[in-house]
Amino acid sequence: MADCWGRQQADSMPEGGASGDLSLALQPDASRLTLPRFLDDVAARHGPRVALRFEGRDLTYAQLREEARAVARGLLAAGARRGEHVGVLFANRPEWAIAVFGAALAGAVVVPVSTFATPEERAYILEHSDAAVLLHQRTLLGRDFAAELREAPPPPRLRLVACWGDERFPQARRDSAAAPAQGAQLAAIAAAVAPADPGLLIYTSGTTARPKGVLHAQRAAVIQCWRFAELMDLTPADRVFTAQPFFWTAGIAMSLGATLAAGATLLLQETFEPGAALALIERERATTMHAWPHQEKSMAEHPDAPHRDLRSVRKVEFTSPLAKLIPLARDEWGSYGSYGTSETFTLFSAFPARAPAALRHASHGPPLPGNELRIVDPQSGAPLATGEHGEIAVRGSTLMLGYWKQPREACFDADGFYHTGDAGWLDGEGRLHWRGRLAGLIKTGGANVSPLEIEKAMAAYPGVKSAHAVGVPHPTLGEAVVLCVVLSANSRASGIELNAVREFLRSRLAAYKLPRALLVFDASDVAFTGSQKVALAPLRERALARLAEEGAQIAGHRYREAG
């Protein structure tokens, strides 16, 4: 597999002129890189196999296709037109896949809506996206989406809001007399969808602004589904557990799409709960696991963890706290040697998960076929030489079409590169070394410190649920590194001390990267964006206020309250 991913891009050019990615062993035909054809292909290959398992209910590949077709026919009967935007508001349930593929079969641009979004955020997404239809589940974790949507003024373009299980939901429109005509219409619409056509409008939020609508071509999502299946070495025998929400690119490509591309079975949990997740992994003999590091940590620290049989799991990071409970003897699989963004529909550079551990841990991999990387000066945009640190800029076959309702020049430079806002450098082998967000870099004592590096090192510290490094103003250092921690619910480490933390980090970080102050916060004090990124600006302000309240002193400077 490593040789396959090391090849040069193929000469073939799919629609739109982007470089083709035809080195995929699983799916070599670029003309089939659309969501409707992807569903047809996986259903044809794996029809009777179980695609999705949820709360004791199985959905085979063939059934997924038929249910999606029913939704598509219903959308057409309801007057949906090709190219319209269809919002989908579901948690990690089979209905998410059914609704998304159904909308795609009807020729729609799918707008996944985050179940984390507040009513105000959701209203913004629906209006900004120009959604004409919204398909949704009724309730989730005590929230009544149907009631929330009834109470809010509808966006001007939204003409149909349909709740799963109600007669207005498109799947319920099963008119047998009209079925032949609808079937022919559906086939014609699906056949007309091209790889370069818009397919998904993904909303992802930054740390300070409104969510941005990232518009992706059909091929971007489908390339990544096939690509992830191969990169992660998935087979039909795999049973994949995921805690990644489907409404963001990683959940779509890495969890759902890759599982379907491989013919494997995806084990679904509607909302993440560590004890229930451990029980599901044990009961279903999961072989592969996708979760955020803090979720893996919460599972490993759950009281049930030592009593669960997790030996079936073979595809999980060796650095995961769960690896010791399985236990894994060697570092033989991992996906962290990679880099990607929502704008590139996840991975842009990567090593295969089965690549030697030394390679995976040394960098974030070479650009994947069809992709180009450039390091540029953050101010001027001028390309930098090998080894020079700057901003990561990307161009390639899975790069977004652009931000919705923004001009092209606001998204790409004159050469068509997207400037990511991430810091990094390229080595002599053309491999990327990512160093976190440029905006989040802490400049202390003349050196740049990546909060990400500190936070990764703190992931192994006992009793800490999460740790976030911020820079606060300092008259001589420029900025001082302050570590903000949230303790685990069952932690006894209420007396966590700066000296102990610094000693723990000393063997993992250079001396100038060690925090100069430590602040303990409640989980409610740490605000997150809609895409679960820490809102850095509010946290930095809270940290500065706490230092002033406490009259803290850092490197000869005492912080004082205003006035």
Disulfide bonds with the S-S distance in Angstrom:
none
